[in-house]
Amino acid sequence: MENRLYYSYFETKLSRLLLMKTQVGLARVDSLSLEDVRQTSWFNRYFKGAELVKSDLAFDRDRQQLQEYFAGDRSKFDLDLDGQGTPFQKEVWQALQSIPYGQTLTYGGLADRLGRSSKAAQAVGRALGQNPLLVVVPCHRILSQDGKLTGYRGGLALKKALLKVEGINYI
């Protein structure tokens, strides 16, 4: 398999997002810079030594769907994904995609959906913290047990703004 990782940037009113993809699909959507992502354990575990290739054309479809989402015209993404993680992380990320646009769930609620005890909420939270596909795999839809905004790898301001895009307002 080719050891190449394509990247580009997507500008929104909320944040500048780094987009990264393999030949399989979108591998990362992040608010971090390229240099910061290169320092993460995720990059070093899955893509160490990969050739990084700047390519705006490789992201036309991804960019179009993100534009539609931020404009309120898309509620679900239809993209090829290549999110790298452990089997448990991938299970959590897959379950996230079943949470409808404009709705939220708690960490414990997501653990329940996975058929695990609500005591697994902390493990679910750790998996969410490793989600490489911000926005597209909607970890911003997860709230604390008391319904408060907590932890988001892209920052709480971005989480709040993404929920607002989906019609959920937090003061």
Backbone as CSV, one residue per row, in Angstrom:
resi,resn,N_x,N_y,N_z,CA_x,CA_y,CA_z,C_x,C_y,C_z
1,MET,0.841,-1.194,0.000,0.000,0.000,0.000,0.880,1.249,0.000
2,GLU,0.441,2.227,-0.740,1.169,3.486,-0.851,1.162,4.214,0.488
3,ASN,2.326,4.672,0.914,2.444,5.367,2.194,2.423,6.875,1.947
4,ARG,1.248,7.357,1.540,1.090,8.760,1.194,-0.152,9.294,1.909
5,LEU,-0.027,10.479,2.451,-1.128,11.132,3.151,-1.313,12.510,2.527
6,TYR,-2.489,12.713,1.954,-2.798,13.990,1.311,-3.382,14.936,2.349
7,TYR,-3.147,16.226,2.166,-3.726,17.187,3.104,-4.118,18.473,2.398
8,SER,-5.052,19.167,3.032,-5.522,20.460,2.562,-6.163,21.149,3.762
9,TYR,-6.624,22.352,3.558,-7.291,23.102,4.624,-8.686,23.494,4.173
10,PHE,-9.574,23.596,5.145,-10.943,24.033,4.896,-11.239,25.170,5.864
11,GLU,-11.565,26.324,5.324,-11.834,27.505,6.148,-13.324,27.616,6.439
12,THR,-13.656,27.822,7.702,-15.031,28.108,8.089,-15.017,29.388,8.914
13,LYS,-16.195,29.903,9.209,-16.282,31.062,10.101,-15.858,30.672,11.512
14,LEU,-15.950,29.386,11.809,-15.674,28.890,13.155,-14.212,28.559,13.383
15,SER,-13.576,27.993,12.367,-12.228,27.466,12.558,-11.610,27.122,11.204
16,ARG,-10.308,27.048,11.191,-9.596,26.508,10.033,-9.385,25.028,10.323
17,LEU,-9.857,24.179,9.421,-9.753,22.743,9.628,-8.721,22.140,8.683
18,LEU,-7.890,21.290,9.238,-6.930,20.514,8.464,-7.634,19.238,8.017
19,LEU,-7.586,18.949,6.733,-8.154,17.727,6.178,-7.009,16.838,5.723
20,MET,-7.081,15.549,6.076,-6.056,14.592,5.658,-6.756,13.341,5.146
21,LYS,-6.205,12.758,4.079,-6.814,11.538,3.568,-5.772,10.600,2.996
22,THR,-6.137,9.339,3.023,-5.356,8.285,2.392,-6.028,7.965,1.059
23,GLN,-5.533,6.973,0.363,-6.209,6.547,-0.865,-7.533,5.863,-0.549
24,VAL,-7.720,5.439,0.697,-8.972,4.799,1.111,-10.051,5.839,1.386
25,GLY,-9.690,6.911,2.085,-10.684,7.923,2.422,-10.159,8.947,3.401
26,LEU,-11.063,9.789,3.861,-10.738,10.851,4.802,-10.217,10.238,6.094
27,ALA,-9.033,10.653,6.515,-8.387,10.069,7.692,-8.390,11.009,8.892
28,ARG,-8.463,12.319,8.634,-8.433,13.257,9.757,-9.066,14.579,9.345
29,VAL,-9.876,15.114,10.265,-10.392,16.479,10.195,-10.047,17.070,11.546
30,ASP,-9.260,18.136,11.565,-8.715,18.616,12.832,-8.581,20.126,12.847
31,SER,-8.664,20.688,14.040,-8.435,22.124,14.202,-6.961,22.415,14.486
32,LEU,-6.157,21.369,14.626,-4.719,21.535,14.834,-4.025,21.864,13.514
33,SER,-2.837,22.425,13.612,-2.026,22.671,12.417,-1.397,21.358,11.952
34,LEU,-0.898,21.358,10.732,-0.217,20.178,10.202,0.958,19.794,11.089
35,GLU,1.748,20.772,11.500,2.905,20.474,12.358,2.471,19.875,13.691
36,ASP,1.394,20.388,14.274,0.911,19.837,15.544,0.399,18.412,15.365
37,VAL,-0.318,18.147,14.277,-0.809,16.787,14.021,0.357,15.825,13.846
38,ARG,1.419,16.280,13.197,2.589,15.409,12.999,3.230,15.003,14.324
39,GLN,2.965,15.737,15.394,3.528,15.427,16.711,2.633,14.499,17.532
40,THR,1.431,14.212,17.053,0.501,13.404,17.840,0.874,11.927,17.808
41,SER,0.435,11.206,18.833,0.659,9.759,18.859,-0.105,9.089,17.715
42,TRP,-1.257,9.636,17.339,-2.033,9.101,16.211,-1.184,9.083,14.938
43,PHE,-0.578,10.208,14.623,0.232,10.304,13.402,1.420,9.350,13.480
44,ASN,2.098,9.354,14.615,3.292,8.516,14.755,2.965,7.032,14.769
45,ARG,1.769,6.687,15.216,1.384,5.279,15.236,0.954,4.791,13.851
46,TYR,0.174,5.602,13.150,-0.428,5.134,11.901,0.227,5.664,10.623
47,PHE,0.927,6.790,10.715,1.433,7.407,9.487,2.886,7.857,9.558
48,LYS,3.626,7.390,10.547,5.038,7.766,10.659,5.755,7.390,9.359
49,GLY,6.484,8.328,8.822,7.216,8.086,7.586,6.399,8.281,6.319
50,ALA,5.115,8.597,6.468,4.279,8.807,5.281,4.712,10.065,4.544
51,GLU,4.617,10.018,3.244,4.869,11.205,2.432,3.633,12.098,2.534
52,LEU,3.825,13.354,2.924,2.726,14.315,3.023,2.644,15.100,1.721
53,VAL,1.479,15.076,1.104,1.290,15.708,-0.199,0.146,16.716,-0.111
54,LYS,0.450,17.984,-0.353,-0.587,19.027,-0.378,-1.385,18.859,-1.659
55,SER,-2.704,18.746,-1.531,-3.547,18.544,-2.712,-4.956,19.031,-2.435
56,ASP,-5.296,20.199,-2.941,-6.655,20.703,-2.777,-7.649,19.889,-3.600
57,LEU,-7.250,19.451,-4.788,-8.150,18.704,-5.669,-8.624,17.391,-5.058
58,ALA,-7.785,16.756,-4.260,-8.145,15.473,-3.655,-9.309,15.604,-2.677
59,PHE,-9.645,16.830,-2.294,-10.655,17.053,-1.259,-11.922,17.736,-1.771
60,ASP,-12.133,17.757,-3.076,-13.299,18.458,-3.620,-14.612,17.973,-3.003
61,ARG,-14.815,16.674,-2.972,-16.066,16.105,-2.435,-16.183,16.364,-0.934
62,ASP,-15.092,16.197,-0.210,-15.093,16.432,1.237,-15.434,17.895,1.525
63,ARG,-14.777,18.773,0.801,-14.967,20.211,0.982,-16.425,20.604,0.676
64,GLN,-16.982,20.053,-0.405,-18.367,20.357,-0.785,-19.334,19.945,0.329
65,GLN,-19.141,18.747,0.872,-20.049,18.280,1.919,-19.875,19.080,3.208
66,LEU,-18.653,19.471,3.525,-18.443,20.317,4.707,-19.104,21.681,4.513
67,GLN,-18.987,22.253,3.316,-19.652,23.536,3.043,-21.158,23.407,3.221
68,GLU,-21.723,22.335,2.713,-23.165,22.107,2.851,-23.552,21.952,4.319
69,TYR,-22.747,21.228,5.084,-23.025,21.052,6.514,-23.033,22.407,7.227
70,PHE,-21.980,23.190,7.040,-21.880,24.469,7.746,-22.945,25.466,7.293
71,ALA,-23.479,25.291,6.091,-24.564,26.147,5.602,-25.928,25.659,6.093
72,GLY,-25.954,24.517,6.776,-27.211,23.953,7.258,-27.957,23.157,6.204
73,ASP,-27.278,22.812,5.113,-27.913,22.090,4.010,-27.575,20.604,3.976
74,ARG,-26.803,20.125,4.923,-26.443,18.705,4.971,-26.497,18.241,6.412
75,SER,-27.209,17.146,6.652,-27.312,16.624,8.015,-26.533,15.328,8.203
76,LYS,-26.065,14.736,7.118,-25.309,13.488,7.206,-24.251,13.489,6.107
77,PHE,-23.073,13.024,6.455,-21.981,12.965,5.486,-22.003,11.633,4.745
78,ASP,-21.648,11.682,3.485,-21.548,10.501,2.646,-20.153,10.498,2.024
79,LEU,-19.170,10.204,2.858,-17.768,10.259,2.450,-17.094,8.928,2.742
80,ASP,-16.070,8.615,1.982,-15.233,7.459,2.292,-14.334,7.861,3.451
81,LEU,-14.351,7.059,4.519,-13.576,7.375,5.723,-12.497,6.329,5.950
82,ASP,-11.399,6.776,6.536,-10.293,5.886,6.893,-9.772,6.288,8.269
83,GLY,-10.685,6.342,9.249,-10.313,6.708,10.613,-9.516,5.593,11.270
84,GLN,-8.290,5.892,11.655,-7.406,4.895,12.253,-7.513,4.940,13.775
85,GLY,-7.714,3.775,14.377,-7.801,3.682,15.824,-7.874,2.230,16.247
86,THR,-8.056,2.019,17.537,-8.184,0.662,18.063,-9.565,0.116,17.705
87,PRO,-9.764,-1.189,17.819,-11.098,-1.736,17.541,-12.190,-1.095,18.416
88,PHE,-11.912,-0.861,19.703,-12.914,-0.230,20.571,-13.194,1.197,20.118
89,GLN,-12.153,1.952,19.798,-12.355,3.322,19.328,-13.221,3.336,18.074
90,LYS,-12.935,2.453,17.143,-13.711,2.398,15.904,-15.169,2.034,16.178
91,GLU,-15.392,1.163,17.153,-16.759,0.796,17.532,-17.505,2.023,18.071
92,VAL,-16.832,2.796,18.914,-17.433,4.015,19.469,-17.707,5.014,18.351
93,TRP,-16.748,5.214,17.472,-16.915,6.189,16.386,-18.047,5.780,15.447
94,GLN,-18.194,4.489,15.215,-19.297,4.001,14.372,-20.635,4.307,15.041
95,ALA,-20.712,4.081,16.349,-21.956,4.360,17.081,-22.295,5.848,17.065
96,LEU,-21.281,6.697,17.092,-21.514,8.149,17.029,-22.296,8.532,15.784
97,GLN,-22.021,7.856,14.703,-22.649,8.207,13.437,-24.137,7.872,13.399
98,SER,-24.620,7.144,14.415,-26.053,6.838,14.482,-26.835,7.908,15.247
99,ILE,-26.134,8.869,15.837,-26.823,9.949,16.553,-27.290,10.963,15.515
100,PRO,-28.594,11.166,15.413,-29.107,12.060,14.366,-28.642,13.507,14.519
101,TYR,-28.528,14.165,13.407,-28.248,15.597,13.323,-29.238,16.335,14.228
102,GLY,-28.711,17.272,15.005,-29.574,18.079,15.858,-29.983,17.414,17.157
103,GLN,-29.426,16.243,17.450,-29.723,15.551,18.704,-28.423,15.294,19.454
104,THR,-28.547,15.116,20.751,-27.381,14.839,21.583,-27.618,13.576,22.398
105,LEU,-26.553,13.091,22.973,-26.576,11.902,23.811,-25.491,12.080,24.860
106,THR,-25.623,11.400,25.981,-24.582,11.466,27.010,-23.537,10.375,26.765
107,TYR,-22.409,10.518,27.440,-21.368,9.488,27.364,-21.946,8.137,27.798
108,GLY,-22.700,8.136,28.903,-23.319,6.903,29.389,-24.333,6.350,28.405
109,GLY,-25.089,7.239,27.770,-26.061,6.816,26.762,-25.391,6.152,25.573
110,LEU,-24.244,6.674,25.186,-23.504,6.067,24.081,-22.950,4.704,24.502
111,ALA,-22.475,4.611,25.741,-22.002,3.317,26.254,-23.144,2.300,26.231
112,ASP,-24.346,2.736,26.634,-25.518,1.851,26.596,-25.813,1.386,25.169
113,ARG,-25.722,2.287,24.212,-25.961,1.926,22.805,-24.976,0.872,22.318
114,LEU,-23.801,0.893,22.914,-22.776,-0.086,22.549,-22.972,-1.414,23.273
115,GLY,-24.018,-1.475,24.124,-24.271,-2.689,24.882,-23.355,-2.842,26.074
116,ARG,-22.821,-1.737,26.539,-21.910,-1.743,27.687,-22.590,-1.051,28.850
117,SER,-22.088,-1.298,30.006,-22.593,-0.630,31.194,-22.340,0.865,31.074
118,SER,-23.200,1.655,31.693,-22.972,3.106,31.687,-21.672,3.438,32.415
119,LYS,-21.134,2.473,33.155,-19.835,2.676,33.808,-18.705,2.750,32.774
120,ALA,-18.999,2.333,31.561,-18.006,2.410,30.483,-17.948,3.812,29.886
121,ALA,-18.687,4.750,30.472,-18.744,6.116,29.941,-17.357,6.748,29.858
122,GLN,-16.500,6.487,30.835,-15.153,7.071,30.793,-14.340,6.507,29.630
123,ALA,-14.461,5.218,29.384,-13.753,4.613,28.250,-14.284,5.181,26.934
124,VAL,-15.593,5.393,26.874,-16.198,6.019,25.696,-15.631,7.426,25.525
125,GLY,-15.536,8.168,26.615,-14.982,9.524,26.566,-13.549,9.542,26.057
126,ARG,-12.752,8.574,26.492,-11.366,8.500,26.006,-11.335,8.205,24.504
127,ALA,-12.225,7.329,24.047,-12.291,7.023,22.611,-12.714,8.260,21.820
128,LEU,-13.641,9.035,22.364,-14.073,10.262,21.686,-12.921,11.250,21.589
129,GLY,-12.103,11.301,22.624,-10.956,12.199,22.626,-9.921,11.850,21.570
130,GLN,-9.991,10.636,21.055,-9.063,10.192,20.006,-9.705,10.193,18.621
131,ASN,-10.949,10.642,18.526,-11.648,10.677,17.239,-10.863,11.551,16.251
132,PRO,-10.350,10.970,15.170,-9.562,11.768,14.230,-10.410,12.563,13.237
133,LEU,-11.722,12.344,13.241,-12.577,12.933,12.211,-13.597,13.898,12.817
134,LEU,-13.083,15.000,13.377,-13.973,16.005,13.948,-15.006,16.434,12.907
135,VAL,-16.153,16.803,13.365,-17.288,17.254,12.559,-17.937,16.080,11.831
136,VAL,-17.180,15.339,11.034,-17.718,14.259,10.210,-18.197,13.088,11.065
137,VAL,-17.432,12.700,12.056,-17.846,11.700,13.047,-18.195,12.526,14.285
138,PRO,-19.489,12.732,14.544,-19.983,13.825,15.391,-19.841,13.654,16.906
139,CYS,-18.610,13.652,17.388,-18.425,13.569,18.838,-18.896,14.844,19.539
140,HIS,-19.128,15.918,18.771,-19.656,17.148,19.371,-21.083,16.956,19.888
141,ARG,-21.755,15.875,19.510,-23.130,15.611,19.957,-23.196,14.908,21.306
142,ILE,-22.052,14.665,21.924,-22.019,13.980,23.217,-21.865,14.996,24.341
143,LEU,-22.734,14.865,25.345,-22.745,15.764,26.499,-22.491,14.969,27.768
144,SER,-22.195,15.692,28.841,-22.027,15.038,30.140,-23.385,14.529,30.628
145,GLN,-23.362,13.739,31.670,-24.583,13.147,32.224,-25.610,14.210,32.599
146,ASP,-25.132,15.381,33.044,-26.052,16.455,33.440,-26.376,17.400,32.278
147,GLY,-25.999,17.012,31.063,-26.346,17.790,29.882,-25.435,18.963,29.586
148,LYS,-24.307,19.043,30.274,-23.380,20.158,30.058,-22.377,19.830,28.953
149,LEU,-21.854,20.909,28.363,-20.791,20.752,27.372,-19.503,20.407,28.102
150,THR,-18.902,19.313,27.724,-17.620,18.929,28.314,-16.705,18.475,27.192
151,GLY,-15.446,18.375,27.503,-14.390,17.928,26.623,-14.692,17.777,25.155
152,TYR,-13.908,18.460,24.354,-13.970,18.315,22.904,-12.578,18.623,22.386
153,ARG,-12.029,17.705,21.624,-10.651,17.863,21.166,-10.453,19.133,20.353
154,GLY,-11.484,19.608,19.697,-11.398,20.848,18.935,-11.652,22.090,19.771
155,GLY,-11.910,21.915,21.072,-12.197,23.036,21.966,-13.696,23.214,22.162
156,LEU,-14.073,23.672,23.354,-15.495,23.818,23.666,-16.179,24.881,22.816
157,ALA,-15.452,25.923,22.418,-16.064,26.952,21.567,-16.491,26.344,20.229
158,LEU,-15.656,25.485,19.659,-16.010,24.837,18.397,-17.171,23.864,18.608
159,LYS,-17.156,23.121,19.704,-18.247,22.190,19.994,-19.572,22.944,20.075
160,LYS,-19.576,24.030,20.803,-20.779,24.854,20.959,-21.243,25.373,19.595
161,ALA,-20.309,25.823,18.771,-20.646,26.352,17.448,-21.202,25.259,16.530
162,LEU,-20.644,24.056,16.599,-21.150,22.954,15.777,-22.568,22.580,16.188
163,LEU,-22.818,22.560,17.487,-24.177,22.277,17.952,-25.141,23.363,17.483
164,LYS,-24.680,24.605,17.480,-25.523,25.707,17.006,-25.861,25.533,15.523
165,VAL,-24.887,25.084,14.721,-25.150,24.795,13.305,-26.312,23.815,13.192
166,GLU,-26.390,22.875,14.146,-27.418,21.835,14.125,-28.692,22.257,14.860
167,GLY,-28.761,23.518,15.271,-29.975,24.028,15.905,-30.053,23.810,17.400
168,ILE,-28.933,23.487,18.032,-28.890,23.286,19.484,-28.113,24.445,20.078
169,ASN,-28.780,25.283,20.856,-28.141,26.480,21.412,-27.804,26.301,22.883
170,TYR,-26.561,26.633,23.224,-26.101,26.646,24.612,-25.654,28.045,24.941
171,ILE,-26.005,28.493,26.129,-25.614,29.850,26.556,-24.194,29.826,27.061
